[in-house]
Amino acid sequence: MPKYRRKILKGDVAKEFERLLLEKCERMEVKILDLSFQHDHVHLFIYTPLRYSPSQLIYGTILKNVRIEFSTIFIKNVI
């Protein structure tokens, strides 16, 4: 379990995260088998070509884009 969980995946942040995730998956030819949001984490089951690791998919441009667009939420929730 992560040391710090911030409950920010709700409303516009969740919608934008999902939009970016779907866009990135489509570009990378990744199939989303199941996607579930909680306020502080995401459950994601994917089928991906062997050339990609899950960390490339999630920690690449998706999180960077969400952090930039919603930087005030991330700054406000930092402990």
N, C-alpha and C positions, 0 to 999 in steps of 0.2 A: 504494500500500500504506500502511495506517495506520502512524503512528509507533509506537504502543503497542498491541499486541494482547494481550489477557488470555485465557488458556485457561479460561474459566469456563462455557462452554455444554456442560455434561455433567451427567448425573444429574438431580436435581430441578430445577435451573435450566433445563435444556433442555426438560424436560417442561412446566414452568410457562410458559416462553416460547412453546412451541407451543400450549398451551391458550389463552393470551391472544391469540395471533395468530389462531387459528381463530375464537375468539369475536368478535374485532373485525372480521374479514373477513365473517363471517356478518351482523353488524349493518350493515355498510357495503355489502352486496351485491357483495362482491369474490370472485372465484373464484381459488383457488390452483391453478395448473397444475403446479407442481413445487416441492418444499420439501426442502432438504438442509441438515443441520447438520454443521459441523465444530466443533472445540473452541473456535475463536476467531472464527468468522464463520458467516453463514447465506447460502445461495443460495436466492433466492425469485423464482419467476416467477409473475406474477399477471395476471389480466384484470380491469380495474377500469373503472367508469364514468368518463367524462372529467371529472367534477366533483371527483375526488380525485387528488391527486398521491401518488406512492409515499412521499414523506417524511411526508405526513399520516398515512398508514397505520402506518408503522413508528415514527416519532419522536413520535407523539402519546402516547396513554395506555399503549401496550404497554411501551415501555422505561421509562417512569416507574414503572409497576406492578412490573416485574421488579426495578428498582433498589431500590425500597422494600422489597419482600419479601425480597430477598437482599442487603441493604445490607452485611452483614458480609463477604460475598465481595468486593464491589466495593471496600470500604475496605481489606481485606487485600491486594488485588492492585494497589493504586495504587502507582506507582513514585515 
